[in-house]
């Protein structure tokens, strides 16, 4: 009887669906970019205005075409990426980490035509949602066709379609799915603050599919305005926010005060 039950259990396991994958190092808690692919290049120059991006690899000329650019245009192993620890952004003062001990900054505050793309592919993603947190910082720039910006694309590889396409520039939102974000001006820059995003795969009928997620941040094509974005907490559940550094300091002061008060009572 025991052998029969064991054989039945093994057969059911073999017949059942394979365990779905999830994001590798989705919170960047390994302190590096393990599990992620990086690429980048330069957007600008070319015949439209006659200037050059210099010696940068993978140059995509600015032709006056409307944003957004596709992340797939930038394939060279370049770009600017920084795995951050707890701290504050020099421009906005926001926490550089949303959850846990680390996050990643894609692109930087240097105005040099730079484009940076972070990508990860996941097979058989069986959870109902993809959650993550992001915080964009874009320098006030030009119009919808030629401003610094960032874009996110979730491609359903199984069905061969882009399920989600989000794009924001310092001149406004581009495309669908970009409402509901509040931009705050700070000294010539705009920031969203940390935003927790949910992509509901169940409602899209895409649970169990293969996906490629690409996030791109770009300077403007004239080399005069920069854009970057912080990312954190990719996974099946909402990331838990880490207290802001100021909040931690107040909490520490409160604990010390409580300890001193307790000592006085004891005496």
C-alpha positions as CSV (number, residue, x, y, z in Angstrom):
1,X,0.0,0.0,0.0
2,X,2.8,2.4,0.9
3,X,4.6,1.7,-2.4
4,X,1.3,2.3,-4.3
5,X,0.8,5.7,-2.6
6,X,4.4,6.7,-3.2
7,X,4.1,5.8,-6.9
8,X,0.9,7.7,-7.1
9,X,2.4,10.8,-5.5
10,X,5.4,10.7,-7.9
11,X,3.1,10.4,-10.9
12,X,1.0,13.3,-9.8
13,X,4.2,15.4,-9.3
14,X,5.4,14.5,-12.8
15,X,2.0,15.3,-14.3
16,X,1.6,18.7,-12.5
17,X,2.9,22.0,-13.7
18,X,6.5,23.0,-13.2
19,X,7.2,25.5,-10.5
20,X,7.1,29.0,-11.9
21,X,10.2,31.1,-11.8
22,X,10.4,34.5,-10.2
23,X,12.8,37.5,-10.5
24,X,16.4,36.7,-9.7
25,X,17.8,39.3,-7.3
26,X,14.6,41.4,-7.7
27,X,15.5,43.6,-4.8
28,X,19.2,43.8,-5.6
29,X,19.9,42.4,-2.1
30,X,23.0,40.6,-3.4
31,X,24.6,44.0,-3.6
32,X,25.1,43.6,-7.4
33,X,23.2,43.1,-10.6
34,X,23.2,39.3,-10.6
35,X,20.3,38.0,-12.7
36,X,20.0,41.3,-14.7
37,X,21.3,42.2,-18.1
38,X,22.7,45.7,-18.8
39,X,23.0,47.7,-22.0
40,X,23.0,51.2,-23.2
41,X,24.4,53.7,-25.6
42,X,23.9,57.2,-26.8
43,X,20.8,59.1,-28.1
44,X,21.5,62.2,-30.1
45,X,23.6,63.7,-32.8
46,X,23.4,62.4,-36.4
47,X,22.3,64.4,-39.4
48,X,19.3,66.2,-37.7
49,X,21.6,68.7,-36.0
50,X,25.0,67.6,-37.1
51,X,26.6,67.0,-33.8
52,X,28.0,63.7,-32.5
53,X,27.8,61.6,-29.3
54,X,31.5,61.2,-29.4
55,X,33.1,57.8,-29.0
56,X,30.0,56.2,-27.4
57,X,29.0,52.8,-28.7
58,X,25.6,52.0,-30.0
59,X,24.6,55.5,-31.1
60,X,20.9,56.1,-32.0
61,X,20.7,59.4,-33.9
62,X,18.0,61.9,-33.0
63,X,15.8,62.4,-36.1
64,X,13.0,64.4,-34.6
65,X,10.9,61.2,-34.1
66,X,8.6,61.2,-31.2
67,X,9.4,59.3,-28.0
68,X,9.5,56.7,-26.6
69,X,12.5,54.9,-28.0
70,X,12.5,51.2,-27.7
71,X,14.9,49.7,-25.2
72,X,15.8,47.0,-27.8
73,X,17.6,49.7,-29.8
74,X,20.4,49.8,-27.3
75,X,22.3,46.5,-27.2
76,X,25.9,47.4,-26.3
77,X,27.3,46.6,-22.9
78,X,27.4,50.2,-21.8
79,X,25.3,52.5,-19.6
80,X,25.4,53.7,-16.1
81,X,24.2,51.5,-13.2
82,X,24.7,51.9,-9.5
83,X,23.6,49.5,-6.8
84,X,22.7,51.8,-3.9
85,X,22.7,51.4,-0.2
86,X,20.6,53.4,2.3
87,X,21.1,57.1,1.8
88,X,19.5,60.1,0.1
89,X,19.5,61.3,-3.5
90,X,21.6,64.4,-3.9
91,X,19.0,66.2,-5.9
92,X,15.7,65.2,-4.4
93,X,16.6,64.1,-0.9
94,X,14.6,60.9,-1.3
95,X,15.7,57.6,0.0
96,X,17.9,55.8,-2.4
97,X,16.5,52.4,-1.3
98,X,12.8,51.6,-1.1
99,X,12.9,48.1,0.5
100,X,15.6,46.1,2.2
101,X,19.3,47.2,2.0
102,X,19.8,47.9,-1.7
103,X,18.2,49.3,-4.9
104,X,19.6,50.2,-8.3
105,X,19.9,53.5,-10.0
106,X,19.7,53.3,-13.8
107,X,21.5,56.2,-15.6
108,X,22.8,59.2,-13.7
109,X,22.7,63.0,-13.4
110,X,25.4,63.7,-15.9
111,X,24.3,65.4,-19.1
112,X,26.1,63.3,-21.8
113,X,23.4,61.9,-24.2
114,X,23.6,58.7,-22.1
115,X,21.0,55.9,-22.3
116,X,21.0,52.9,-19.8
117,X,18.8,49.8,-20.0
118,X,18.2,47.1,-17.4
119,X,16.6,43.9,-18.5
120,X,15.6,40.5,-17.0
121,X,13.7,37.6,-18.6
122,X,11.6,35.2,-16.6
123,X,10.2,31.9,-17.8
124,X,6.9,30.4,-16.6
125,X,6.1,33.2,-14.1
126,X,3.2,31.6,-12.2
127,X,2.3,34.4,-9.7
128,X,-0.7,36.6,-10.3
129,X,1.1,39.9,-10.2
130,X,4.5,41.6,-10.7
131,X,5.2,44.3,-8.1
132,X,8.1,46.7,-7.9
133,X,9.0,50.2,-6.8
134,X,10.4,53.1,-8.8
135,X,11.5,56.7,-8.4
136,X,12.2,58.8,-11.5
137,X,14.3,62.0,-11.4
138,X,14.2,64.0,-14.7
139,X,15.7,67.3,-15.4
140,X,13.4,70.0,-16.8
141,X,14.0,69.8,-20.6
142,X,12.3,70.3,-23.9
143,X,9.1,68.8,-25.5
144,X,7.6,65.3,-25.8
145,X,9.9,64.4,-28.7
146,X,13.3,65.4,-27.3
147,X,13.3,65.3,-23.5
148,X,15.1,63.1,-21.0
149,X,12.8,60.3,-19.9
150,X,12.4,56.8,-18.8
151,X,10.3,53.9,-20.2
152,X,9.3,50.5,-19.0
153,X,8.2,47.6,-21.3
154,X,6.9,44.2,-20.1
155,X,6.9,41.9,-23.1
156,X,4.9,38.7,-23.1
157,X,7.3,36.4,-24.9
158,X,4.7,33.6,-24.9
159,X,2.2,35.6,-26.9
160,X,4.6,37.9,-28.6
161,X,3.0,41.1,-27.4
162,X,4.0,44.1,-25.2
163,X,1.6,43.8,-22.2
164,X,2.7,47.0,-20.5
165,X,4.4,50.1,-22.0
166,X,4.9,53.1,-19.7
167,X,6.9,56.1,-20.7
168,X,7.4,59.5,-18.9
169,X,9.5,62.5,-20.0
170,X,10.2,65.7,-18.2
171,X,7.7,67.3,-20.6
172,X,4.9,64.9,-19.7
173,X,3.5,61.3,-20.1
174,X,3.9,59.4,-23.3
175,X,1.5,56.7,-24.3
176,X,-1.0,54.7,-22.3
177,X,-0.9,53.6,-18.7
178,X,0.9,56.7,-17.5
179,X,-1.8,58.4,-15.5
180,X,-1.9,58.7,-11.7
181,X,1.7,59.8,-11.1
182,X,2.4,63.1,-9.4
183,X,5.5,64.9,-10.4
184,X,7.1,67.4,-8.0
185,X,9.5,70.1,-9.2
186,X,12.7,70.5,-7.3
187,X,15.2,73.1,-8.4
188,X,15.0,72.5,-12.1
189,X,14.2,68.8,-11.9
190,X,11.0,66.7,-11.6
191,X,10.6,63.7,-9.4
192,X,7.9,61.2,-8.8
193,X,9.0,60.0,-5.4
194,X,8.8,56.3,-4.8
195,X,5.9,54.7,-6.6
196,X,4.8,51.1,-6.1
197,X,3.7,49.5,-9.3
198,X,1.5,46.4,-9.7
199,X,1.1,44.6,-13.0
200,X,-1.9,42.4,-12.7
201,X,-1.1,39.3,-14.8
202,X,-4.3,37.5,-13.8
203,X,-6.5,40.2,-15.3
204,X,-4.4,40.1,-18.4
205,X,-4.7,36.3,-18.8
206,X,-0.9,36.0,-18.7
207,X,-0.1,33.9,-15.6
208,X,2.4,31.2,-16.4
209,X,3.8,33.0,-19.4
210,X,7.4,33.9,-20.2
211,X,8.3,37.6,-19.9
212,X,11.0,40.1,-20.6
213,X,11.0,43.3,-18.5
214,X,13.1,46.2,-19.8
215,X,13.6,49.6,-18.0
216,X,15.3,52.4,-19.8
217,X,16.5,55.9,-18.5
218,X,17.8,58.5,-21.0
219,X,19.3,62.0,-21.2
220,X,17.9,64.4,-23.7
221,X,19.4,64.1,-27.2
222,X,21.2,67.4,-27.0
223,X,23.4,66.5,-24.1
224,X,22.0,69.2,-21.9
225,X,19.5,67.4,-19.6
226,X,19.8,64.2,-17.6
227,X,17.3,61.6,-16.4
228,X,17.6,58.6,-14.1
229,X,15.4,56.2,-12.2
230,X,15.7,54.1,-9.0
231,X,14.3,50.6,-9.0
232,X,13.6,48.1,-6.2
233,X,11.5,45.2,-5.0
234,X,10.6,43.2,-8.2
235,X,8.5,40.2,-7.2
236,X,5.1,38.7,-6.5
237,X,4.3,40.7,-3.4
238,X,4.4,44.4,-2.7
239,X,7.8,45.5,-1.4
240,X,7.9,46.7,2.2
241,X,9.2,50.2,2.5
242,X,12.3,51.0,4.5
243,X,11.9,54.0,6.8
244,X,13.4,57.3,5.5
245,X,16.8,58.2,7.1
246,X,15.2,61.1,8.9
247,X,12.5,58.8,10.3
248,X,15.2,56.4,11.5
249,X,17.0,59.2,13.3
250,X,13.8,60.3,15.1
251,X,13.1,56.7,16.0
252,X,16.6,56.4,17.5
253,X,16.1,59.6,19.5
254,X,12.8,58.4,20.7
255,X,14.2,55.0,21.9
256,X,17.1,56.8,23.7
257,X,14.5,59.1,25.4
258,X,12.4,56.2,26.4
259,X,15.4,54.4,27.9
260,X,16.4,57.4,29.9
261,X,12.9,57.9,31.2
262,X,12.8,54.2,32.3
263,X,16.1,54.6,34.1
264,X,14.8,57.6,36.0
265,X,11.7,55.6,37.1
266,X,13.8,52.7,38.3
267,X,15.9,55.1,40.4
